[in-house]
Amino acid sequence: MNRYPRDMRGYGANPPDPKWPGGARIAVQFVLNYEEGGENSILHGDAASEAFLSDIPGAAQWPGQRHWNMESVYEYGARAGFWRLHRLFTGTGIPVTIYGVATALARSPEQVAAMKAAGWEIASHGLKWVEHRDMPEAEERAAIAAAIRLHTEVTGESPRGWYTGRCSVNTVRLVAETGAFDYISDTYDDDLPYWLEVGERDQLIIPYTLEANDMRFATSPGWITGEHFFQYLKDAFDTLYSEGESGRPAMMSVGLHCRLIGRPGKIAGLKRFVDHIRGFDGVWCPRRVDIAEHWAKTHPPKRRNRPSDMEKNEFVKAYGGIFEHSPWIAERARDLELGPAHDCAAGLHNALCRAFRTASDDERLGVLTAHPDLAGKLAEAKRLTAESTSEQASAGLDALTDAERARFTELNTAYVDKHGFPFIIAVRDHDKASILAAFERRIGNDRATEFAEACAQVERIAEFRLKDVLP
């Protein structure tokens, strides 16, 4: 199978109601990244100094050298910024999730003690605050295991959540394979948690954010003042809160860094945002692990056969009858680039229709002629497919008067004589009277017009059939 692994559909047009505790309209979750002491440094055995997420303009790595200014910027986060944020969140009673780099936590025992005393969650942010993108799988797997060991040693508890940040394409899979985490946050793809199937494991994903994130004080385009940060957070919150009032509660993540938002001029914007959300009812401010526990209890994983994962024989057996007596359409559709987006009725319908639309005129004519006459002899002899039997019955075509049956027989004969294929209509869009009206109107069309209309009706019938068996 030519399979496309990315999921471009997600929950689709109708995401689930998260049923947040207390009927909350929104979950606002604050993350404080603790990376100070875990960044690139030759003191830490790295080849160069750090260059990422600081207030140093145009920062670049210094190979083989300590970067004194960069180190001091990170040190500010641990020495001053952390405590300013600690006072804010403990003072307002809002618990946070720490994304803690294991080596950084090991170098900050007093801060770790304060995190624990506050009841904050300490999730894993990896072993070191370094890029994973070029790590061979074996090396990254070893780094994940080492992070878990050191984190547990330093905090006294194994981490229940994971976020790498500077991850590789393999990170989520490798972390899930450990079986050690209630959730992973190395995605930015949704406003709600979701389950990801990784082998035999159902792994909960709680997406994170790079936009409602103070990192944009250190990137371009980004924030210049605390007011800019506040206004963006406020707009995001107000939009999501309004959606929650309309029956679509969601989750808002806010990403923070001690050395960035911990500066006086920046934290003022965060304080305004905290004051803003405290003025609303129905706002839940949990730790990330609280969201994970709630989601696992309220929306447990449910596995199902997914079209994009099926072997060819299974796929054709399941969907070969969607287009009447034409399994070759399913065979060709399966050879397309299928992925999670095709595991729903709309997605698979698109794939099957592509196979139908690119077929020759003779092949499509074969699909048309495979359809039975409406209320014809096959129906009378009970030789229709189960799908056709149900469809014709839904419009009352299985209970015709003698006069109605005679009229259908007359129209069927005239239509086939003129066009060379049966009259086809998606009967679930009609009742008996409108079907007869369409029959009488369409019989006068030229063959090309009617061929195109019949093909469109075949696709509509397929859409209904897929909605019967897929989300």
TORKOL-4160 file (C-alpha; in steps of 0.2 Angstrom, whole numbers, padded with zeros to 4 digits, m for minus):
471
<pt num="1" X="0000" Y="0000" Z="0000"/>
<pt num="2" X="0005" Y="0018" Z="m0004"/>
<pt num="3" X="0002" Y="0024" Z="0013"/>
<pt num="4" X="0003" Y="0042" Z="0019"/>
<pt num="5" X="0006" Y="0042" Z="0038"/>
<pt num="6" X="0001" Y="0060" Z="0042"/>
<pt num="7" X="m0016" Y="0063" Z="0049"/>
<pt num="8" X="m0024" Y="0078" Z="0041"/>
<pt num="9" X="m0042" Y="0074" Z="0047"/>
<pt num="10" X="m0041" Y="0073" Z="0066"/>
<pt num="11" X="m0058" Y="0074" Z="0074"/>
<pt num="12" X="m0065" Y="0081" Z="0058"/>
<pt num="13" X="m0080" Y="0093" Z="0058"/>
<pt num="14" X="m0087" Y="0087" Z="0075"/>
<pt num="15" X="m0074" Y="0085" Z="0088"/>
<pt num="16" X="m0079" Y="0076" Z="0104"/>
<pt num="17" X="m0086" Y="0086" Z="0120"/>
<pt num="18" X="m0071" Y="0084" Z="0132"/>
<pt num="19" X="m0084" Y="0085" Z="0146"/>
<pt num="20" X="m0071" Y="0095" Z="0157"/>
<pt num="21" X="m0074" Y="0094" Z="0176"/>
<pt num="22" X="m0088" Y="0105" Z="0182"/>
<pt num="23" X="m0094" Y="0108" Z="0165"/>
<pt num="24" X="m0080" Y="0120" Z="0161"/>
<pt num="25" X="m0080" Y="0129" Z="0145"/>
<pt num="26" X="m0061" Y="0129" Z="0143"/>
<pt num="27" X="m0046" Y="0121" Z="0150"/>
<pt num="28" X="m0031" Y="0133" Z="0151"/>
<pt num="29" X="m0015" Y="0124" Z="0155"/>
<pt num="30" X="0001" Y="0133" Z="0159"/>
<pt num="31" X="0018" Y="0124" Z="0155"/>
<pt num="32" X="0034" Y="0130" Z="0163"/>
<pt num="33" X="0049" Y="0124" Z="0153"/>
<pt num="34" X="0064" Y="0121" Z="0165"/>
<pt num="35" X="0079" Y="0120" Z="0154"/>
<pt num="36" X="0092" Y="0130" Z="0163"/>
<pt num="37" X="0108" Y="0119" Z="0166"/>
<pt num="38" X="0103" Y="0107" Z="0153"/>
<pt num="39" X="0107" Y="0117" Z="0137"/>
<pt num="40" X="0121" Y="0115" Z="0125"/>
<pt num="41" X="0138" Y="0119" Z="0134"/>
<pt num="42" X="0155" Y="0111" Z="0133"/>
<pt num="43" X="0153" Y="0110" Z="0152"/>
<pt num="44" X="0140" Y="0097" Z="0149"/>
<pt num="45" X="0150" Y="0088" Z="0136"/>
<pt num="46" X="0143" Y="0096" Z="0121"/>
<pt num="47" X="0153" Y="0102" Z="0106"/>
<pt num="48" X="0148" Y="0120" Z="0107"/>
<pt num="49" X="0138" Y="0133" Z="0117"/>
<pt num="50" X="0119" Y="0135" Z="0116"/>
<pt num="51" X="0111" Y="0147" Z="0103"/>
<pt num="52" X="0093" Y="0144" Z="0105"/>
<pt num="53" X="0079" Y="0154" Z="0114"/>
<pt num="54" X="0088" Y="0168" Z="0123"/>
<pt num="55" X="0088" Y="0187" Z="0122"/>
<pt num="56" X="0105" Y="0188" Z="0113"/>
<pt num="57" X="0102" Y="0195" Z="0096"/>
<pt num="58" X="0108" Y="0184" Z="0082"/>
<pt num="59" X="0115" Y="0171" Z="0094"/>
<pt num="60" X="0126" Y="0157" Z="0086"/>
<pt num="61" X="0135" Y="0142" Z="0094"/>
<pt num="62" X="0153" Y="0145" Z="0099"/>
<pt num="63" X="0161" Y="0128" Z="0094"/>
<pt num="64" X="0173" Y="0122" Z="0108"/>
<pt num="65" X="0170" Y="0138" Z="0119"/>
<pt num="66" X="0160" Y="0143" Z="0133"/>
<pt num="67" X="0148" Y="0157" Z="0129"/>
<pt num="68" X="0148" Y="0167" Z="0145"/>
<pt num="69" X="0134" Y="0179" Z="0140"/>
<pt num="70" X="0123" Y="0164" Z="0135"/>
<pt num="71" X="0126" Y="0155" Z="0151"/>
<pt num="72" X="0122" Y="0170" Z="0161"/>
<pt num="73" X="0105" Y="0172" Z="0152"/>
<pt num="74" X="0101" Y="0154" Z="0156"/>
<pt num="75" X="0107" Y="0156" Z="0174"/>
<pt num="76" X="0095" Y="0171" Z="0176"/>
<pt num="77" X="0080" Y="0159" Z="0172"/>
<pt num="78" X="0085" Y="0148" Z="0186"/>
<pt num="79" X="0091" Y="0161" Z="0199"/>
<pt num="80" X="0077" Y="0174" Z="0197"/>
<pt num="81" X="0065" Y="0170" Z="0183"/>
<pt num="82" X="0059" Y="0154" Z="0191"/>
<pt num="83" X="0055" Y="0162" Z="0208"/>
<pt num="84" X="0046" Y="0176" Z="0200"/>
<pt num="85" X="0035" Y="0163" Z="0191"/>
<pt num="86" X="0034" Y="0153" Z="0207"/>
<pt num="87" X="0027" Y="0167" Z="0216"/>
<pt num="88" X="0014" Y="0171" Z="0203"/>
<pt num="89" X="0007" Y="0154" Z="0201"/>
<pt num="90" X="0007" Y="0149" Z="0219"/>
<pt num="91" X="0000" Y="0166" Z="0224"/>
<pt num="92" X="m0015" Y="0163" Z="0212"/>
<pt num="93" X="m0017" Y="0145" Z="0216"/>
<pt num="94" X="m0015" Y="0139" Z="0198"/>
<pt num="95" X="m0005" Y="0123" Z="0197"/>
<pt num="96" X="0007" Y="0121" Z="0182"/>
<pt num="97" X="0016" Y="0107" Z="0173"/>
<pt num="98" X="0035" Y="0108" Z="0173"/>
<pt num="99" X="0043" Y="0102" Z="0157"/>
<pt num="100" X="0059" Y="0098" Z="0166"/>
<pt num="101" X="0076" Y="0093" Z="0157"/>
<pt num="102" X="0083" Y="0079" Z="0168"/>
<pt num="103" X="0101" Y="0086" Z="0169"/>
<pt num="104" X="0094" Y="0104" Z="0172"/>
<pt num="105" X="0083" Y="0097" Z="0187"/>
<pt num="106" X="0098" Y="0088" Z="0194"/>
<pt num="107" X="0107" Y="0105" Z="0194"/>
<pt num="108" X="0093" Y="0114" Z="0203"/>
<pt num="109" X="0088" Y="0105" Z="0219"/>
<pt num="110" X="0080" Y="0120" Z="0227"/>
<pt num="111" X="0069" Y="0123" Z="0213"/>
<pt num="112" X="0064" Y="0105" Z="0212"/>
<pt num="113" X="0059" Y="0105" Z="0230"/>
<pt num="114" X="0049" Y="0121" Z="0227"/>
<pt num="115" X="0040" Y="0113" Z="0212"/>
<pt num="116" X="0035" Y="0098" Z="0223"/>
<pt num="117" X="0030" Y="0108" Z="0238"/>
<pt num="118" X="0018" Y="0118" Z="0226"/>
<pt num="119" X="0010" Y="0101" Z="0220"/>
<pt num="120" X="0016" Y="0105" Z="0202"/>
<pt num="121" X="0018" Y="0091" Z="0189"/>
<pt num="122" X="0036" Y="0088" Z="0184"/>
<pt num="123" X="0035" Y="0080" Z="0167"/>
<pt num="124" X="0051" Y="0075" Z="0157"/>
<pt num="125" X="0058" Y="0087" Z="0144"/>
<pt num="126" X="0072" Y="0074" Z="0139"/>
<pt num="127" X="0089" Y="0071" Z="0146"/>
<pt num="128" X="0097" Y="0087" Z="0139"/>
<pt num="129" X="0090" Y="0102" Z="0130"/>
<pt num="130" X="0098" Y="0098" Z="0113"/>
<pt num="131" X="0092" Y="0093" Z="0096"/>
<pt num="132" X="0086" Y="0075" Z="0093"/>
<pt num="133" X="0083" Y="0077" Z="0074"/>
<pt num="134" X="0100" Y="0069" Z="0069"/>
<pt num="135" X="0101" Y="0055" Z="0083"/>
<pt num="136" X="0101" Y="0037" Z="0077"/>
<pt num="137" X="0086" Y="0028" Z="0084"/>
<pt num="138" X="0097" Y="0018" Z="0096"/>
<pt num="139" X="0105" Y="0034" Z="0103"/>
<pt num="140" X="0089" Y="0042" Z="0105"/>
<pt num="141" X="0081" Y="0027" Z="0113"/>
<pt num="142" X="0096" Y="0027" Z="0125"/>
<pt num="143" X="0094" Y="0045" Z="0129"/>
<pt num="144" X="0075" Y="0043" Z="0133"/>
<pt num="145" X="0079" Y="0029" Z="0145"/>
<pt num="146" X="0093" Y="0039" Z="0153"/>
<pt num="147" X="0081" Y="0054" Z="0155"/>
<pt num="148" X="0068" Y="0043" Z="0164"/>
<pt num="149" X="0081" Y="0036" Z="0176"/>
<pt num="150" X="0089" Y="0053" Z="0180"/>
<pt num="151" X="0072" Y="0061" Z="0182"/>
<pt num="152" X="0066" Y="0048" Z="0194"/>
<pt num="153" X="0082" Y="0049" Z="0204"/>
<pt num="154" X="0081" Y="0068" Z="0206"/>
<pt num="155" X="0063" Y="0070" Z="0209"/>
<pt num="156" X="0059" Y="0054" Z="0218"/>
<pt num="157" X="0045" Y="0050" Z="0205"/>
<pt num="158" X="0045" Y="0043" Z="0187"/>
<pt num="159" X="0038" Y="0056" Z="0175"/>
<pt num="160" X="0021" Y="0053" Z="0168"/>
<pt num="161" X="0022" Y="0065" Z="0154"/>
<pt num="162" X="0035" Y="0068" Z="0140"/>
<pt num="163" X="0039" Y="0083" Z="0129"/>
<pt num="164" X="0056" Y="0084" Z="0119"/>
<pt num="165" X="0053" Y="0100" Z="0110"/>
<pt num="166" X="0068" Y="0098" Z="0099"/>
<pt num="167" X="0063" Y="0081" Z="0093"/>
<pt num="168" X="0066" Y="0069" Z="0079"/>
<pt num="169" X="0053" Y="0061" Z="0067"/>
<pt num="170" X="0055" Y="0045" Z="0078"/>
<pt num="171" X="0053" Y="0053" Z="0095"/>
<pt num="172" X="0035" Y="0050" Z="0098"/>
<pt num="173" X="0035" Y="0032" Z="0093"/>
<pt num="174" X="0051" Y="0029" Z="0104"/>
<pt num="175" X="0044" Y="0037" Z="0119"/>
<pt num="176" X="0027" Y="0028" Z="0117"/>
<pt num="177" X="0036" Y="0011" Z="0115"/>
<pt num="178" X="0043" Y="0013" Z="0133"/>
<pt num="179" X="0025" Y="0011" Z="0139"/>
<pt num="180" X="0030" Y="0023" Z="0153"/>
<pt num="181" X="0020" Y="0038" Z="0149"/>
<pt num="182" X="0002" Y="0044" Z="0152"/>
<pt num="183" X="0004" Y="0056" Z="0138"/>
<pt num="184" X="0016" Y="0063" Z="0126"/>
<pt num="185" X="0016" Y="0082" Z="0120"/>
<pt num="186" X="0027" Y="0082" Z="0105"/>
<pt num="187" X="0014" Y="0088" Z="0093"/>
<pt num="188" X="0005" Y="0104" Z="0089"/>
<pt num="189" X="m0009" Y="0098" Z="0079"/>
<pt num="190" X="m0025" Y="0100" Z="0089"/>
<pt num="191" X="m0035" Y="0109" Z="0102"/>
<pt num="192" X="m0040" Y="0093" Z="0111"/>
<pt num="193" X="m0030" Y="0077" Z="0116"/>
<pt num="194" X="m0032" Y="0061" Z="0106"/>
<pt num="195" X="m0026" Y="0043" Z="0105"/>
<pt num="196" X="m0012" Y="0037" Z="0094"/>
<pt num="197" X="m0010" Y="0019" Z="0090"/>
<pt num="198" X="0008" Y="0014" Z="0092"/>
<pt num="199" X="0010" Y="m0004" Z="0089"/>
<pt num="200" X="m0001" Y="m0013" Z="0102"/>
<pt num="201" X="m0001" Y="0003" Z="0113"/>
<pt num="202" X="m0014" Y="0016" Z="0113"/>
<pt num="203" X="m0004" Y="0032" Z="0118"/>
<pt num="204" X="m0013" Y="0048" Z="0123"/>
<pt num="205" X="m0006" Y="0064" Z="0115"/>
<pt num="206" X="m0009" Y="0081" Z="0123"/>
<pt num="207" X="m0004" Y="0093" Z="0109"/>
<pt num="208" X="0007" Y="0108" Z="0115"/>
<pt num="209" X="0009" Y="0125" Z="0107"/>
<pt num="210" X="0022" Y="0136" Z="0099"/>
<pt num="211" X="0011" Y="0151" Z="0096"/>
<pt num="212" X="0004" Y="0154" Z="0113"/>
<pt num="213" X="0022" Y="0153" Z="0119"/>
<pt num="214" X="0034" Y="0166" Z="0126"/>
<pt num="215" X="0048" Y="0158" Z="0115"/>
<pt num="216" X="0042" Y="0171" Z="0102"/>
<pt num="217" X="0051" Y="0184" Z="0113"/>
<pt num="218" X="0066" Y="0176" Z="0106"/>
<pt num="219" X="0061" Y="0173" Z="0088"/>
<pt num="220" X="0055" Y="0183" Z="0073"/>
<pt num="221" X="0041" Y="0187" Z="0071"/>
<pt num="222" X="0038" Y="0188" Z="0089"/>
<pt num="223" X="0033" Y="0198" Z="0104"/>
<pt num="224" X="0041" Y="0214" Z="0109"/>
<pt num="225" X="0032" Y="0219" Z="0125"/>
<pt num="226" X="0023" Y="0210" Z="0138"/>
<pt num="227" X="0007" Y="0218" Z="0131"/>
<pt num="228" X="0009" Y="0210" Z="0115"/>
<pt num="229" X="0010" Y="0193" Z="0123"/>
<pt num="230" X="m0005" Y="0197" Z="0134"/>
<pt num="231" X="m0016" Y="0203" Z="0119"/>
<pt num="232" X="m0012" Y="0187" Z="0110"/>
<pt num="233" X="m0016" Y="0176" Z="0124"/>
<pt num="234" X="m0032" Y="0186" Z="0128"/>
<pt num="235" X="m0038" Y="0184" Z="0110"/>
<pt num="236" X="m0035" Y="0165" Z="0110"/>
<pt num="237" X="m0044" Y="0163" Z="0126"/>
<pt num="238" X="m0059" Y="0174" Z="0122"/>
<pt num="239" X="m0061" Y="0164" Z="0105"/>
<pt num="240" X="m0060" Y="0147" Z="0114"/>
<pt num="241" X="m0071" Y="0152" Z="0128"/>
<pt num="242" X="m0084" Y="0158" Z="0116"/>
<pt num="243" X="m0083" Y="0142" Z="0106"/>
<pt num="244" X="m0085" Y="0133" Z="0123"/>
<pt num="245" X="m0101" Y="0143" Z="0127"/>
<pt num="246" X="m0107" Y="0137" Z="0110"/>
<pt num="247" X="m0104" Y="0119" Z="0114"/>
<pt num="248" X="m0087" Y="0116" Z="0108"/>
<pt num="249" X="m0075" Y="0116" Z="0124"/>
<pt num="250" X="m0057" Y="0115" Z="0120"/>
<pt num="251" X="m0040" Y="0116" Z="0128"/>
<pt num="252" X="m0028" Y="0131" Z="0128"/>
<pt num="253" X="m0009" Y="0128" Z="0131"/>
<pt num="254" X="0002" Y="0142" Z="0137"/>
<pt num="255" X="0021" Y="0139" Z="0135"/>
<pt num="256" X="0033" Y="0148" Z="0146"/>
<pt num="257" X="0052" Y="0149" Z="0150"/>
<pt num="258" X="0060" Y="0155" Z="0166"/>
<pt num="259" X="0073" Y="0165" Z="0157"/>
<pt num="260" X="0061" Y="0173" Z="0145"/>
<pt num="261" X="0044" Y="0177" Z="0153"/>
<pt num="262" X="0053" Y="0178" Z="0170"/>
<pt num="263" X="0060" Y="0195" Z="0166"/>
<pt num="264" X="0050" Y="0209" Z="0174"/>
<pt num="265" X="0044" Y="0218" Z="0158"/>
<pt num="266" X="0038" Y="0202" Z="0151"/>
<pt num="267" X="0029" Y="0194" Z="0166"/>
<pt num="268" X="0018" Y="0209" Z="0167"/>
<pt num="269" X="0009" Y="0203" Z="0151"/>
<pt num="270" X="0007" Y="0186" Z="0159"/>
<pt num="271" X="0000" Y="0193" Z="0175"/>
<pt num="272" X="m0013" Y="0203" Z="0165"/>
<pt num="273" X="m0018" Y="0186" Z="0156"/>
<pt num="274" X="m0020" Y="0177" Z="0173"/>
<pt num="275" X="m0031" Y="0191" Z="0180"/>
<pt num="276" X="m0041" Y="0191" Z="0164"/>
<pt num="277" X="m0046" Y="0172" Z="0165"/>
<pt num="278" X="m0049" Y="0173" Z="0183"/>
<pt num="279" X="m0064" Y="0185" Z="0179"/>
<pt num="280" X="m0073" Y="0171" Z="0170"/>
<pt num="281" X="m0084" Y="0156" Z="0176"/>
<pt num="282" X="m0081" Y="0139" Z="0169"/>
<pt num="283" X="m0062" Y="0140" Z="0167"/>
<pt num="284" X="m0052" Y="0124" Z="0172"/>
<pt num="285" X="m0033" Y="0127" Z="0175"/>
<pt num="286" X="m0026" Y="0109" Z="0177"/>
<pt num="287" X="m0009" Y="0101" Z="0176"/>
<pt num="288" X="m0006" Y="0092" Z="0160"/>
<pt num="289" X="m0007" Y="0075" Z="0170"/>
<pt num="290" X="m0025" Y="0080" Z="0176"/>
<pt num="291" X="m0030" Y="0082" Z="0158"/>
<pt num="292" X="m0023" Y="0065" Z="0154"/>
<pt num="293" X="m0032" Y="0057" Z="0169"/>
<pt num="294" X="m0048" Y="0065" Z="0164"/>
<pt num="295" X="m0047" Y="0060" Z="0146"/>
<pt num="296" X="m0042" Y="0042" Z="0149"/>
<pt num="297" X="m0057" Y="0040" Z="0160"/>
<pt num="298" X="m0070" Y="0050" Z="0150"/>
<pt num="299" X="m0064" Y="0046" Z="0132"/>
<pt num="300" X="m0055" Y="0029" Z="0133"/>
<pt num="301" X="m0047" Y="0023" Z="0117"/>
<pt num="302" X="m0057" Y="0013" Z="0105"/>
<pt num="303" X="m0049" Y="0003" Z="0091"/>
<pt num="304" X="m0057" Y="m0001" Z="0075"/>
<pt num="305" X="m0052" Y="m0008" Z="0058"/>
<pt num="306" X="m0046" Y="0007" Z="0048"/>
<pt num="307" X="m0047" Y="0006" Z="0028"/>
<pt num="308" X="m0029" Y="0014" Z="0026"/>
<pt num="309" X="m0022" Y="m0001" Z="0037"/>
<pt num="310" X="m0031" Y="m0015" Z="0028"/>
<pt num="311" X="m0023" Y="m0028" Z="0017"/>
<pt num="312" X="m0029" Y="m0028" Z="0000"/>
<pt num="313" X="m0041" Y="m0043" Z="0001"/>
<pt num="314" X="m0048" Y="m0037" Z="0017"/>
<pt num="315" X="m0051" Y="m0019" Z="0009"/>
<pt num="316" X="m0059" Y="m0026" Z="m0006"/>
<pt num="317" X="m0070" Y="m0038" Z="0004"/>
<pt num="318" X="m0076" Y="m0023" Z="0015"/>
<pt num="319" X="m0078" Y="m0010" Z="0001"/>
<pt num="320" X="m0080" Y="m0019" Z="m0015"/>
<pt num="321" X="m0099" Y="m0018" Z="m0015"/>
<pt num="322" X="m0100" Y="0001" Z="m0012"/>
<pt num="323" X="m0101" Y="0003" Z="m0031"/>
<pt num="324" X="m0113" Y="m0010" Z="m0036"/>
<pt num="325" X="m0105" Y="m0026" Z="m0042"/>
<pt num="326" X="m0089" Y="m0017" Z="m0046"/>
<pt num="327" X="m0075" Y="m0023" Z="m0034"/>
<pt num="328" X="m0062" Y="m0017" Z="m0046"/>
<pt num="329" X="m0065" Y="0001" Z="m0040"/>
<pt num="330" X="m0060" Y="m0004" Z="m0023"/>
<pt num="331" X="m0045" Y="m0013" Z="m0029"/>
<pt num="332" X="m0039" Y="0003" Z="m0038"/>
<pt num="333" X="m0043" Y="0014" Z="m0024"/>
<pt num="334" X="m0032" Y="0005" Z="m0012"/>
<pt num="335" X="m0018" Y="0008" Z="m0024"/>
<pt num="336" X="m0019" Y="0026" Z="m0021"/>
<pt num="337" X="m0010" Y="0036" Z="m0007"/>
<pt num="338" X="m0021" Y="0032" Z="0007"/>
<pt num="339" X="m0019" Y="0038" Z="0025"/>
<pt num="340" X="m0029" Y="0042" Z="0041"/>
<pt num="341" X="m0039" Y="0055" Z="0031"/>
<pt num="342" X="m0047" Y="0041" Z="0021"/>
<pt num="343" X="m0052" Y="0031" Z="0037"/>
<pt num="344" X="m0069" Y="0040" Z="0037"/>
<pt num="345" X="m0084" Y="0040" Z="0025"/>
<pt num="346" X="m0079" Y="0056" Z="0016"/>
<pt num="347" X="m0061" Y="0051" Z="0014"/>
<pt num="348" X="m0064" Y="0034" Z="0007"/>
<pt num="349" X="m0078" Y="0040" Z="m0004"/>
<pt num="350" X="m0066" Y="0052" Z="m0011"/>
<pt num="351" X="m0053" Y="0038" Z="m0015"/>
<pt num="352" X="m0067" Y="0027" Z="m0022"/>
<pt num="353" X="m0073" Y="0041" Z="m0033"/>
<pt num="354" X="m0056" Y="0045" Z="m0040"/>
<pt num="355" X="m0055" Y="0027" Z="m0046"/>
<pt num="356" X="m0072" Y="0028" Z="m0054"/>
<pt num="357" X="m0069" Y="0045" Z="m0062"/>
<pt num="358" X="m0052" Y="0040" Z="m0070"/>
<pt num="359" X="m0060" Y="0024" Z="m0077"/>
<pt num="360" X="m0064" Y="0023" Z="m0096"/>
<pt num="361" X="m0081" Y="0026" Z="m0102"/>
<pt num="362" X="m0084" Y="0008" Z="m0105"/>
<pt num="363" X="m0079" Y="0003" Z="m0087"/>
<pt num="364" X="m0090" Y="0017" Z="m0080"/>
<pt num="365" X="m0104" Y="0010" Z="m0091"/>
<pt num="366" X="m0101" Y="m0007" Z="m0084"/>
<pt num="367" X="m0104" Y="0001" Z="m0067"/>
<pt num="368" X="m0121" Y="0009" Z="m0073"/>
<pt num="369" X="m0127" Y="m0007" Z="m0081"/>
<pt num="370" X="m0123" Y="m0017" Z="m0065"/>
<pt num="371" X="m0137" Y="m0007" Z="m0056"/>
<pt num="372" X="m0154" Y="m0015" Z="m0056"/>
<pt num="373" X="m0170" Y="m0006" Z="m0063"/>
<pt num="374" X="m0180" Y="0003" Z="m0050"/>
<pt num="375" X="m0194" Y="m0008" Z="m0043"/>
<pt num="376" X="m0190" Y="m0020" Z="m0058"/>
<pt num="377" X="m0190" Y="m0039" Z="m0060"/>
<pt num="378" X="m0174" Y="m0042" Z="m0049"/>
<pt num="379" X="m0183" Y="m0033" Z="m0034"/>
<pt num="380" X="m0198" Y="m0043" Z="m0037"/>
<pt num="381" X="m0188" Y="m0059" Z="m0037"/>
<pt num="382" X="m0179" Y="m0053" Z="m0021"/>
<pt num="383" X="m0162" Y="m0054" Z="m0031"/>
<pt num="384" X="m0155" Y="m0037" Z="m0027"/>
<pt num="385" X="m0140" Y="m0034" Z="m0016"/>
<pt num="386" X="m0144" Y="m0031" Z="0002"/>
<pt num="387" X="m0139" Y="m0012" Z="0000"/>
<pt num="388" X="m0151" Y="m0010" Z="m0015"/>
<pt num="389" X="m0165" Y="m0019" Z="m0006"/>
<pt num="390" X="m0163" Y="m0007" Z="0009"/>
<pt num="391" X="m0162" Y="0008" Z="m0002"/>
<pt num="392" X="m0177" Y="0004" Z="m0013"/>
<pt num="393" X="m0187" Y="0000" Z="0003"/>
<pt num="394" X="m0182" Y="0017" Z="0011"/>
<pt num="395" X="m0192" Y="0026" Z="m0003"/>
<pt num="396" X="m0207" Y="0014" Z="m0003"/>
<pt num="397" X="m0202" Y="0005" Z="m0019"/>
<pt num="398" X="m0205" Y="m0012" Z="m0011"/>
<pt num="399" X="m0223" Y="m0008" Z="m0009"/>
<pt num="400" X="m0230" Y="m0001" Z="m0025"/>
<pt num="401" X="m0248" Y="m0002" Z="m0031"/>
<pt num="402" X="m0251" Y="m0011" Z="m0047"/>
<pt num="403" X="m0253" Y="0006" Z="m0057"/>
<pt num="404" X="m0236" Y="0012" Z="m0049"/>
<pt num="405" X="m0227" Y="m0004" Z="m0054"/>
<pt num="406" X="m0234" Y="m0003" Z="m0072"/>
<pt num="407" X="m0228" Y="0015" Z="m0073"/>
<pt num="408" X="m0210" Y="0011" Z="m0067"/>
<pt num="409" X="m0209" Y="m0004" Z="m0079"/>
<pt num="410" X="m0214" Y="0007" Z="m0093"/>
<pt num="411" X="m0202" Y="0021" Z="m0089"/>
<pt num="412" X="m0188" Y="0008" Z="m0086"/>
<pt num="413" X="m0190" Y="0000" Z="m0103"/>
<pt num="414" X="m0191" Y="0017" Z="m0112"/>
<pt num="415" X="m0176" Y="0024" Z="m0102"/>
<pt num="416" X="m0165" Y="0009" Z="m0106"/>
<pt num="417" X="m0170" Y="0009" Z="m0124"/>
<pt num="418" X="m0165" Y="0027" Z="m0126"/>
<pt num="419" X="m0149" Y="0028" Z="m0115"/>
<pt num="420" X="m0142" Y="0010" Z="m0114"/>
<pt num="421" X="m0141" Y="0009" Z="m0095"/>
<pt num="422" X="m0154" Y="0008" Z="m0081"/>
<pt num="423" X="m0161" Y="0024" Z="m0073"/>
<pt num="424" X="m0150" Y="0027" Z="m0057"/>
<pt num="425" X="m0155" Y="0039" Z="m0043"/>
<pt num="426" X="m0150" Y="0040" Z="m0025"/>
<pt num="427" X="m0167" Y="0035" Z="m0018"/>
<pt num="428" X="m0162" Y="0041" Z="0000"/>
<pt num="429" X="m0163" Y="0059" Z="m0006"/>
<pt num="430" X="m0181" Y="0056" Z="m0012"/>
<pt num="431" X="m0198" Y="0049" Z="m0009"/>
<pt num="432" X="m0208" Y="0039" Z="m0021"/>
<pt num="433" X="m0216" Y="0054" Z="m0029"/>
<pt num="434" X="m0200" Y="0064" Z="m0032"/>
<pt num="435" X="m0192" Y="0048" Z="m0039"/>
<pt num="436" X="m0206" Y="0047" Z="m0052"/>
<pt num="437" X="m0204" Y="0066" Z="m0056"/>
<pt num="438" X="m0186" Y="0064" Z="m0059"/>
<pt num="439" X="m0188" Y="0049" Z="m0069"/>
<pt num="440" X="m0200" Y="0058" Z="m0081"/>
<pt num="441" X="m0189" Y="0073" Z="m0082"/>
<pt num="442" X="m0173" Y="0064" Z="m0085"/>
<pt num="443" X="m0179" Y="0052" Z="m0098"/>
<pt num="444" X="m0179" Y="0067" Z="m0110"/>
<pt num="445" X="m0160" Y="0071" Z="m0108"/>
<pt num="446" X="m0148" Y="0067" Z="m0122"/>
<pt num="447" X="m0137" Y="0052" Z="m0118"/>
<pt num="448" X="m0121" Y="0062" Z="m0113"/>
<pt num="449" X="m0130" Y="0073" Z="m0101"/>
<pt num="450" X="m0139" Y="0057" Z="m0093"/>
<pt num="451" X="m0123" Y="0047" Z="m0093"/>
<pt num="452" X="m0115" Y="0061" Z="m0082"/>
<pt num="453" X="m0130" Y="0062" Z="m0071"/>
<pt num="454" X="m0131" Y="0043" Z="m0069"/>
<pt num="455" X="m0112" Y="0043" Z="m0064"/>
<pt num="456" X="m0115" Y="0057" Z="m0051"/>
<pt num="457" X="m0130" Y="0047" Z="m0044"/>
<pt num="458" X="m0119" Y="0032" Z="m0042"/>
<pt num="459" X="m0106" Y="0042" Z="m0032"/>
<pt num="460" X="m0120" Y="0049" Z="m0021"/>
<pt num="461" X="m0127" Y="0031" Z="m0018"/>
<pt num="462" X="m0109" Y="0026" Z="m0013"/>
<pt num="463" X="m0108" Y="0040" Z="m0001"/>
<pt num="464" X="m0123" Y="0034" Z="0008"/>
<pt num="465" X="m0117" Y="0017" Z="0009"/>
<pt num="466" X="m0100" Y="0022" Z="0016"/>
<pt num="467" X="m0109" Y="0033" Z="0029"/>
<pt num="468" X="m0118" Y="0017" Z="0035"/>
<pt num="469" X="m0101" Y="0008" Z="0039"/>
<pt num="470" X="m0089" Y="0022" Z="0043"/>
<pt num="471" X="m0088" Y="0037" Z="0054"/>
